[in-house]
Amino acid sequence: MKKRRNHDTGFKARFKARVALEAVKGGRTVSELAAEYGVHPTMIHQWKKALLEGAADIFERGSKKAPEVDEGTVRALHAKIGELAVANDFLSRKLKPWTSK
C-alpha cells in the first residue's frame, strides 16, 4: 500500500491547481492524469469542481473579502484567551520549583 504524500501547504495548492487545470483543459483523461500524478481520479474531479466553482472569485473587485465575524464569537474567544492566560501563568508559577534544578 502506498504511503500518502505530505507536502507543505503552498506546494499542495499549486499541485492541485495544476492538476485541476489540466483536467479542465481536457487534453488527457482524468484516469491518465491520476496515473501520472499518483492521485485518485475522484480527487481530481473534486479539485476540478472546486476550481470551476471558485474561478469567479478571482475576478471580484478588491483582492480578498474579509470574512464576516460575529461579535459574540469574538467576545467568547477573547474570554477563552483570558482564561488560558491565567491558567498558563498559574501553572508556570507552580512548576518553577521543579524546573529550576
The first five atom37 places (N, CA, C, CB, O) and aatype in JSON, in Angstrom:
{
  "aatype": [12, 11, 11, 1, 1, 2, 8, 3, 16, 7, 13, 11, 0, 1, 13, 11, 0, 1, 19, 0, 10, 6, 0, 19, 11, 7, 7, 1, 16, 19, 15, 6, 10, 0, 0, 6, 18, 7, 19, 8, 14, 16, 12, 9, 8, 5, 17, 11, 11, 0, 10, 10, 6, 7, 0, 0, 3, 9, 13, 6, 1, 7, 15, 11, 11, 0, 14, 6, 19, 3, 6, 7, 16, 19, 1, 0, 10, 8, 0, 11, 9, 7, 6, 10, 0, 19, 0, 2, 3, 13, 10, 15, 1, 11, 10, 11, 14, 17, 16, 15, 11],
  "atom_mask": [
    [1, 1, 1, 1, 1],
    [1, 1, 1, 1, 1],
    [1, 1, 1, 1, 1],
    [1, 1, 1, 1, 1],
    [1, 1, 1, 1, 1],
    [1, 1, 1, 1, 1],
    [1, 1, 1, 1, 1],
    [1, 1, 1, 1, 1],
    [1, 1, 1, 1, 1],
    [1, 1, 1, 0, 1],
    [1, 1, 1, 1, 1],
    [1, 1, 1, 1, 1],
    [1, 1, 1, 1, 1],
    [1, 1, 1, 1, 1],
    [1, 1, 1, 1, 1],
    [1, 1, 1, 1, 1],
    [1, 1, 1, 1, 1],
    [1, 1, 1, 1, 1],
    [1, 1, 1, 1, 1],
    [1, 1, 1, 1, 1],
    [1, 1, 1, 1, 1],
    [1, 1, 1, 1, 1],
    [1, 1, 1, 1, 1],
    [1, 1, 1, 1, 1],
    [1, 1, 1, 1, 1],
    [1, 1, 1, 0, 1],
    [1, 1, 1, 0, 1],
    [1, 1, 1, 1, 1],
    [1, 1, 1, 1, 1],
    [1, 1, 1, 1, 1],
    [1, 1, 1, 1, 1],
    [1, 1, 1, 1, 1],
    [1, 1, 1, 1, 1],
    [1, 1, 1, 1, 1],
    [1, 1, 1, 1, 1],
    [1, 1, 1, 1, 1],
    [1, 1, 1, 1, 1],
    [1, 1, 1, 0, 1],
    [1, 1, 1, 1, 1],
    [1, 1, 1, 1, 1],
    [1, 1, 1, 1, 1],
    [1, 1, 1, 1, 1],
    [1, 1, 1, 1, 1],
    [1, 1, 1, 1, 1],
    [1, 1, 1, 1, 1],
    [1, 1, 1, 1, 1],
    [1, 1, 1, 1, 1],
    [1, 1, 1, 1, 1],
    [1, 1, 1, 1, 1],
    [1, 1, 1, 1, 1],
    [1, 1, 1, 1, 1],
    [1, 1, 1, 1, 1],
    [1, 1, 1, 1, 1],
    [1, 1, 1, 0, 1],
    [1, 1, 1, 1, 1],
    [1, 1, 1, 1, 1],
    [1, 1, 1, 1, 1],
    [1, 1, 1, 1, 1],
    [1, 1, 1, 1, 1],
    [1, 1, 1, 1, 1],
    [1, 1, 1, 1, 1],
    [1, 1, 1, 0, 1],
    [1, 1, 1, 1, 1],
    [1, 1, 1, 1, 1],
    [1, 1, 1, 1, 1],
    [1, 1, 1, 1, 1],
    [1, 1, 1, 1, 1],
    [1, 1, 1, 1, 1],
    [1, 1, 1, 1, 1],
    [1, 1, 1, 1, 1],
    [1, 1, 1, 1, 1],
    [1, 1, 1, 0, 1],
    [1, 1, 1, 1, 1],
    [1, 1, 1, 1, 1],
    [1, 1, 1, 1, 1],
    [1, 1, 1, 1, 1],
    [1, 1, 1, 1, 1],
    [1, 1, 1, 1, 1],
    [1, 1, 1, 1, 1],
    [1, 1, 1, 1, 1],
    [1, 1, 1, 1, 1],
    [1, 1, 1, 0, 1],
    [1, 1, 1, 1, 1],
    [1, 1, 1, 1, 1],
    [1, 1, 1, 1, 1],
    [1, 1, 1, 1, 1],
    [1, 1, 1, 1, 1],
    [1, 1, 1, 1, 1],
    [1, 1, 1, 1, 1],
    [1, 1, 1, 1, 1],
    [1, 1, 1, 1, 1],
    [1, 1, 1, 1, 1],
    [1, 1, 1, 1, 1],
    [1, 1, 1, 1, 1],
    [1, 1, 1, 1, 1],
    [1, 1, 1, 1, 1],
    [1, 1, 1, 1, 1],
    [1, 1, 1, 1, 1],
    [1, 1, 1, 1, 1],
    [1, 1, 1, 1, 1],
    [1, 1, 1, 1, 1]
  ],
  "atom_positions": [
    [[0.85, -1.18, 0.0], [0.0, 0.0, 0.0], [0.89, 1.24, 0.0], [-0.96, 0.0, 1.22], [1.86, 1.31, 0.76]],
    [[0.58, 2.21, -0.85], [1.37, 3.42, -0.94], [1.13, 4.32, 0.25], [1.05, 4.16, -2.23], [0.02, 4.4, 0.78]],
    [[2.19, 4.98, 0.67], [2.08, 5.95, 1.74], [1.61, 7.27, 1.16], [3.43, 6.11, 2.49], [2.01, 7.65, 0.06]],
    [[0.77, 7.99, 1.89], [0.28, 9.28, 1.43], [1.42, 10.28, 1.34], [-0.83, 9.8, 2.35], [2.35, 10.26, 2.15]],
    [[1.34, 11.15, 0.36], [2.33, 12.21, 0.22], [1.95, 13.36, 1.14], [2.45, 12.68, -1.26], [0.78, 13.72, 1.24]],
    [[2.94, 13.92, 1.8], [2.72, 15.11, 2.61], [3.63, 16.21, 2.09], [2.99, 14.84, 4.12], [4.85, 16.05, 2.06]],
    [[3.04, 17.32, 1.69], [3.79, 18.45, 1.18], [3.38, 19.68, 1.97], [3.55, 18.65, -0.34], [2.36, 19.68, 2.66]],
    [[4.21, 20.73, 1.85], [3.8, 21.97, 2.52], [2.55, 22.52, 1.84], [4.95, 23.01, 2.49], [2.25, 22.17, 0.7]],
    [[1.83, 23.37, 2.54], [0.53, 23.84, 2.08], [0.62, 24.57, 0.75], [-0.08, 24.75, 3.13], [-0.24, 24.37, -0.11]],
    [[1.63, 25.41, 0.56], [1.75, 26.15, -0.69], [1.95, 25.23, -1.87], [0.0, 0.0, 0.0], [1.37, 25.43, -2.94]],
    [[2.77, 24.2, -1.68], [3.01, 23.24, -2.75], [1.73, 22.49, -3.07], [4.14, 22.26, -2.37], [1.42, 22.25, -4.24]],
    [[0.99, 22.1, -2.04], [-0.26, 21.37, -2.24], [-1.23, 22.16, -3.1], [-0.91, 21.04, -0.89], [-1.83, 21.62, -4.03]],
    [[-1.38, 23.44, -2.78], [-2.32, 24.27, -3.52], [-1.9, 24.4, -4.98], [-2.44, 25.66, -2.88], [-2.74, 24.3, -5.88]],
    [[-0.61, 24.63, -5.22], [-0.13, 24.74, -6.6], [-0.3, 23.43, -7.34], [1.35, 25.18, -6.62], [-0.67, 23.42, -8.51]],
    [[-0.03, 22.32, -6.67], [-0.16, 21.0, -7.28], [-1.61, 20.74, -7.68], [0.34, 19.9, -6.31], [-1.88, 20.32, -8.8]],
    [[-2.53, 20.99, -6.76], [-3.95, 20.77, -7.03], [-4.42, 21.66, -8.18], [-4.79, 21.03, -5.77], [-5.17, 21.22, -9.04]],
    [[-3.97, 22.92, -8.17], [-4.38, 23.85, -9.23], [-3.87, 23.37, -10.58], [-3.86, 25.27, -8.93], [-4.6, 23.42, -11.57]],
    [[-2.62, 22.92, -10.63], [-2.05, 22.46, -11.89], [-2.81, 21.24, -12.42], [-0.56, 22.11, -11.72], [-3.14, 21.19, -13.61]],
    [[-3.09, 20.28, -11.56], [-3.8, 19.07, -11.98], [-5.23, 19.42, -12.4], [-3.82, 18.02, -10.83], [-5.71, 18.92, -13.41]],
    [[-5.9, 20.27, -11.63], [-7.27, 20.67, -11.96], [-7.32, 21.41, -13.3], [-7.87, 21.55, -10.85], [-8.23, 21.2, -14.09]],
    [[-6.34, 22.28, -13.54], [-6.3, 22.99, -14.81], [-6.11, 22.04, -15.99], [-5.18, 24.03, -14.8], [-6.75, 22.19, -17.03]],
    [[-5.25, 21.06, -15.8], [-5.06, 20.07, -16.86], [-6.35, 19.29, -17.11], [-3.92, 19.1, -16.51], [-6.67, 18.96, -18.25]],
    [[-7.09, 19.0, -16.03], [-8.36, 18.28, -16.19], [-9.38, 19.14, -16.92], [-8.91, 17.85, -14.81], [-10.15, 18.63, -17.73]],
    [[-9.39, 20.44, -16.63], [-10.33, 21.35, -17.29], [-10.0, 21.48, -18.77], [-10.31, 22.72, -16.62], [-10.9, 21.52, -19.61]],
    [[-8.69, 21.54, -19.09], [-8.28, 21.66, -20.49], [-8.78, 20.5, -21.33], [-6.77, 21.75, -20.58], [-9.14, 20.67, -22.49]],
    [[-8.81, 19.31, -20.74], [-9.35, 18.15, -21.43], [-8.4, 17.49, -22.42], [0.0, 0.0, 0.0], [-8.84, 16.69, -23.24]],
    [[-7.13, 17.79, -22.36], [-6.16, 17.16, -23.25], [-5.98, 15.68, -22.97], [0.0, 0.0, 0.0], [-5.74, 14.89, -23.88]],
    [[-6.11, 15.32, -21.71], [-5.97, 13.92, -21.3], [-7.14, 13.56, -20.4], [-4.62, 13.67, -20.58], [-7.78, 14.44, -19.82]],
    [[-7.39, 12.29, -20.28], [-8.5, 11.84, -19.42], [-8.09, 11.96, -17.95], [-8.9, 10.38, -19.75], [-6.91, 12.06, -17.62]],
    [[-9.08, 11.95, -17.11], [-8.82, 12.01, -15.67], [-8.03, 10.79, -15.22], [-10.14, 12.11, -14.88], [-7.19, 10.89, -14.34]],
    [[-8.3, 9.64, -15.83], [-7.57, 8.42, -15.48], [-6.09, 8.57, -15.82], [-8.17, 7.2, -16.21], [-5.23, 8.13, -15.06]],
    [[-5.8, 9.18, -16.95], [-4.4, 9.39, -17.35], [-3.71, 10.35, -16.38], [-4.32, 9.93, -18.79], [-2.56, 10.13, -15.99]],
    [[-4.41, 11.42, -16.02], [-3.84, 12.37, -15.06], [-3.61, 11.72, -13.7], [-4.75, 13.58, -14.92], [-2.6, 11.97, -13.04]],
    [[-4.57, 10.9, -13.28], [-4.45, 10.22, -11.98], [-3.23, 9.3, -11.98], [-5.72, 9.41, -11.67], [-2.5, 9.25, -10.99]],
    [[-3.02, 8.59, -13.06], [-1.86, 7.7, -13.14], [-0.56, 8.49, -13.14], [-1.95, 6.82, -14.4], [0.41, 8.1, -12.5]],
    [[-0.54, 9.6, -13.86], [0.69, 10.4, -13.95], [1.05, 11.04, -12.62], [0.53, 11.48, -15.01], [2.22, 11.02, -12.21]],
    [[0.05, 11.61, -11.94], [0.33, 12.35, -10.71], [0.19, 11.51, -9.44], [-0.58, 13.52, -10.62], [0.51, 11.99, -8.35]],
    [[-0.27, 10.29, -9.56], [-0.36, 9.41, -8.4], [-1.45, 9.77, -7.42], [0.0, 0.0, 0.0], [-1.28, 9.61, -6.21]],
    [[-2.57, 10.27, -7.93], [-3.7, 10.59, -7.07], [-4.93, 9.86, -7.59], [-3.95, 12.12, -7.01], [-4.96, 9.41, -8.74]],
    [[-5.93, 9.75, -6.75], [-7.15, 9.05, -7.14], [-7.97, 9.93, -8.07], [-7.97, 8.65, -5.88], [-8.03, 11.14, -7.88]],
    [[-8.61, 9.34, -9.08], [-9.41, 10.13, -10.01], [-10.52, 10.95, -9.33], [-10.04, 9.22, -11.04], [-10.86, 12.04, -9.79]],
    [[-11.06, 10.43, -8.25], [-12.1, 11.17, -7.53], [-11.56, 12.5, -7.01], [-12.64, 10.33, -6.35], [-12.26, 13.51, -7.05]],
    [[-10.31, 12.5, -6.54], [-9.71, 13.74, -6.06], [-9.59, 14.75, -7.19], [-8.33, 13.46, -5.44], [-9.84, 15.94, -6.99]],
    [[-9.2, 14.29, -8.36], [-9.07, 15.2, -9.49], [-10.43, 15.8, -9.85], [-8.47, 14.46, -10.71], [-10.52, 16.99, -10.15]],
    [[-11.47, 14.99, -9.82], [-12.81, 15.5, -10.09], [-13.21, 16.56, -9.05], [-13.84, 14.35, -10.09], [-13.81, 17.57, -9.4]],
    [[-12.87, 16.33, -7.78], [-13.2, 17.29, -6.72], [-12.42, 18.59, -6.91], [-12.89, 16.69, -5.33], [-12.99, 19.67, -6.76]],
    [[-11.13, 18.49, -7.26], [-10.32, 19.68, -7.47], [-10.82, 20.47, -8.68], [-8.85, 19.29, -7.66], [-10.84, 21.7, -8.66]],
    [[-11.21, 19.75, -9.72], [-11.73, 20.4, -10.93], [-13.03, 21.15, -10.59], [-11.99, 19.35, -12.05], [-13.21, 22.3, -11.01]],
    [[-13.91, 20.51, -9.84], [-15.17, 21.14, -9.44], [-14.9, 22.38, -8.6], [-16.05, 20.14, -8.66], [-15.54, 23.42, -8.8]],
    [[-13.97, 22.29, -7.65], [-13.63, 23.43, -6.79], [-13.04, 24.57, -7.62], [-12.64, 23.0, -5.69], [-13.34, 25.74, -7.37]],
    [[-12.23, 24.24, -8.59], [-11.64, 25.26, -9.46], [-12.73, 25.98, -10.25], [-10.62, 24.64, -10.41], [-12.73, 27.21, -10.32]],
    [[-13.63, 25.23, -10.83], [-14.68, 25.84, -11.63], [-15.63, 26.68, -10.78], [-15.45, 24.77, -12.38], [-16.09, 27.73, -11.22]],
    [[-15.93, 26.21, -9.57], [-16.83, 26.96, -8.69], [-16.18, 28.21, -8.13], [-17.29, 26.08, -7.55], [-16.86, 29.21, -7.9]],
    [[-14.87, 28.17, -7.91], [-14.18, 29.31, -7.3], [-13.55, 30.26, -8.3], [0.0, 0.0, 0.0], [-12.97, 31.27, -7.91]],
    [[-13.64, 29.96, -9.58], [-12.98, 30.79, -10.6], [-13.54, 32.2, -10.63], [-13.13, 30.14, -11.96], [-12.79, 33.15, -10.87]],
    [[-14.82, 32.38, -10.41], [-15.42, 33.71, -10.45], [-14.89, 34.61, -9.34], [-16.95, 33.6, -10.35], [-14.82, 35.82, -9.51]],
    [[-14.5, 34.02, -8.21], [-13.99, 34.81, -7.08], [-12.69, 35.52, -7.43], [-13.78, 33.91, -5.87], [-12.38, 36.56, -6.85]],
    [[-11.93, 34.99, -8.36], [-10.66, 35.59, -8.74], [-10.89, 36.97, -9.34], [-9.92, 34.69, -9.74], [-10.07, 37.87, -9.16]],
    [[-12.0, 37.14, -10.05], [-12.25, 38.37, -10.76], [-13.13, 39.37, -10.01], [-12.87, 38.06, -12.06], [-13.52, 40.39, -10.57]],
    [[-13.44, 39.08, -8.76], [-14.21, 40.0, -7.94], [-13.39, 41.26, -7.68], [-14.64, 39.34, -6.61], [-12.17, 41.2, -7.62]],
    [[-14.07, 42.4, -7.53], [-13.36, 43.65, -7.21], [-12.75, 43.53, -5.82], [-14.31, 44.88, -7.29], [-13.32, 42.92, -4.92]],
    [[-11.58, 44.12, -5.66], [-10.87, 44.04, -4.39], [-10.14, 42.71, -4.33], [0.0, 0.0, 0.0], [-10.53, 41.75, -4.99]],
    [[-9.11, 42.66, -3.55], [-8.31, 41.44, -3.52], [-9.05, 40.3, -2.82], [-6.98, 41.69, -2.84], [-9.54, 39.39, -3.47]],
    [[-9.12, 40.36, -1.52], [-9.79, 39.29, -0.8], [-10.87, 39.88, 0.08], [-8.78, 38.47, 0.06], [-10.69, 40.95, 0.67]],
    [[-11.97, 39.19, 0.15], [-13.05, 39.63, 1.02], [-12.7, 39.3, 2.45], [-14.39, 38.98, 0.62], [-12.2, 38.21, 2.75]],
    [[-12.96, 40.24, 3.34], [-12.74, 39.98, 4.75], [-13.84, 39.05, 5.24], [-12.7, 41.3, 5.58], [-15.02, 39.28, 4.94]],
    [[-13.49, 38.02, 5.97], [-14.53, 37.11, 6.46], [-15.43, 37.82, 7.46], [-13.89, 35.87, 7.11], [-14.97, 38.64, 8.26]],
    [[-16.7, 37.51, 7.4], [-17.65, 38.1, 8.33], [-17.46, 37.47, 9.7], [-19.11, 37.93, 7.83], [-17.4, 36.25, 9.84]],
    [[-17.37, 38.33, 10.71], [-17.09, 37.86, 12.06], [-18.24, 38.25, 12.97], [-15.75, 38.44, 12.6], [-18.69, 39.39, 12.99]],
    [[-18.7, 37.28, 13.72], [-19.77, 37.51, 14.68], [-19.16, 38.08, 15.96], [-20.56, 36.19, 14.97], [-18.22, 37.5, 16.51]],
    [[-19.68, 39.21, 16.44], [-19.15, 39.86, 17.64], [-19.24, 38.97, 18.87], [-19.89, 41.16, 17.9], [-18.34, 39.0, 19.72]],
    [[-20.29, 38.18, 18.98], [-20.42, 37.27, 20.12], [-19.31, 36.23, 20.13], [0.0, 0.0, 0.0], [-18.79, 35.88, 21.19]],
    [[-18.96, 35.75, 18.96], [-17.87, 34.76, 18.85], [-16.55, 35.39, 19.26], [-17.78, 34.2, 17.42], [-15.74, 34.77, 19.94]],
    [[-16.33, 36.64, 18.83], [-15.08, 37.33, 19.18], [-14.99, 37.51, 20.69], [-15.0, 38.7, 18.47], [-13.93, 37.27, 21.28]],
    [[-16.08, 37.92, 21.3], [-16.07, 38.09, 22.77], [-15.79, 36.77, 23.48], [-17.41, 38.68, 23.26], [-15.02, 36.72, 24.44]],
    [[-16.42, 35.71, 23.0], [-16.22, 34.4, 23.63], [-14.76, 33.95, 23.47], [-17.17, 33.35, 23.02], [-14.18, 33.39, 24.4]],
    [[-14.19, 34.18, 22.31], [-12.79, 33.79, 22.09], [-11.84, 34.62, 22.94], [-12.42, 33.94, 20.61], [-10.86, 34.09, 23.47]],
    [[-12.12, 35.92, 23.08], [-11.28, 36.75, 23.95], [-11.37, 36.29, 25.4], [-11.7, 38.23, 23.84], [-10.37, 36.27, 26.11]],
    [[-12.56, 35.91, 25.84], [-12.72, 35.4, 27.2], [-11.92, 34.11, 27.39], [-14.2, 35.15, 27.52], [-11.28, 33.92, 28.43]],
    [[-11.96, 33.25, 26.4], [-11.22, 31.99, 26.48], [-9.71, 32.24, 26.52], [-11.57, 31.07, 25.29], [-8.98, 31.58, 27.25]],
    [[-9.25, 33.21, 25.72], [-7.83, 33.57, 25.73], [-7.43, 34.05, 27.12], [-7.53, 34.66, 24.68], [-6.37, 33.69, 27.62]],
    [[-8.28, 34.86, 27.75], [-8.0, 35.34, 29.1], [-7.91, 34.2, 30.09], [0.0, 0.0, 0.0], [-7.0, 34.16, 30.92]],
    [[-8.84, 33.27, 30.01], [-8.82, 32.11, 30.91], [-7.54, 31.3, 30.73], [-10.04, 31.2, 30.67], [-6.92, 30.9, 31.71]],
    [[-7.16, 31.08, 29.49], [-5.96, 30.29, 29.22], [-4.7, 31.02, 29.67], [-5.87, 29.97, 27.74], [-3.75, 30.39, 30.13]],
    [[-4.68, 32.34, 29.54], [-3.52, 33.11, 30.0], [-3.38, 33.01, 31.51], [-3.65, 34.58, 29.58], [-2.27, 32.85, 32.03]],
    [[-4.49, 33.1, 32.22], [-4.47, 32.97, 33.69], [-4.0, 31.57, 34.09], [-5.87, 33.27, 34.29], [-3.16, 31.43, 34.98]],
    [[-4.54, 30.56, 33.43], [-4.14, 29.18, 33.75], [-2.66, 28.96, 33.44], [-5.0, 28.17, 32.97], [-1.96, 28.31, 34.21]],
    [[-2.19, 29.49, 32.34], [-0.78, 29.34, 31.96], [0.12, 30.02, 32.98], [-0.54, 29.92, 30.56], [1.14, 29.47, 33.37]],
    [[-0.25, 31.22, 33.41], [0.53, 31.95, 34.41], [0.57, 31.17, 35.73], [-0.06, 33.35, 34.63], [1.62, 31.04, 36.35]],
    [[-0.59, 30.66, 36.15], [-0.68, 29.88, 37.39], [0.22, 28.65, 37.32], [-2.14, 29.47, 37.67], [0.99, 28.38, 38.24]],
    [[0.11, 27.92, 36.23], [0.91, 26.69, 36.11], [2.4, 26.98, 36.02], [0.47, 25.91, 34.89], [3.2, 26.23, 36.56]],
    [[2.77, 28.05, 35.34], [4.2, 28.37, 35.25], [4.77, 28.72, 36.61], [4.43, 29.52, 34.27], [5.92, 28.38, 36.91]],
    [[3.98, 29.42, 37.46], [4.45, 29.72, 38.82], [4.54, 28.47, 39.67], [3.52, 30.74, 39.49], [5.46, 28.34, 40.49]],
    [[3.62, 27.54, 39.51], [3.61, 26.32, 40.32], [4.72, 25.35, 39.89], [2.26, 25.63, 40.22], [5.19, 24.57, 40.71]],
    [[5.13, 25.4, 38.64], [6.15, 24.48, 38.15], [7.57, 24.98, 38.35], [5.92, 24.2, 36.69], [8.52, 24.22, 38.17]],
    [[7.75, 26.26, 38.71], [9.08, 26.81, 38.88], [9.95, 26.03, 39.86], [8.98, 28.22, 39.32], [11.13, 25.83, 39.56]],
    [[9.44, 25.58, 41.01], [10.31, 24.83, 41.94], [10.89, 23.57, 41.32], [9.54, 24.46, 43.2], [12.0, 23.18, 41.68]],
    [[10.19, 22.92, 40.39], [10.67, 21.68, 39.81], [11.57, 21.91, 38.59], [9.5, 20.81, 39.42], [12.39, 21.05, 38.26]],
    [[11.43, 23.05, 37.94], [12.21, 23.28, 36.71], [13.5, 24.01, 36.96], [11.39, 24.04, 35.72], [14.34, 24.07, 36.06]],
    [[13.72, 24.58, 38.14], [14.92, 25.35, 38.4], [16.02, 24.53, 39.05], [14.6, 26.52, 39.27], [16.88, 25.09, 39.73]],
    [[16.03, 23.22, 38.88], [17.05, 22.36, 39.48], [18.32, 22.4, 38.69], [16.55, 20.93, 39.57], [19.29, 21.73, 39.05]]
  ]
}
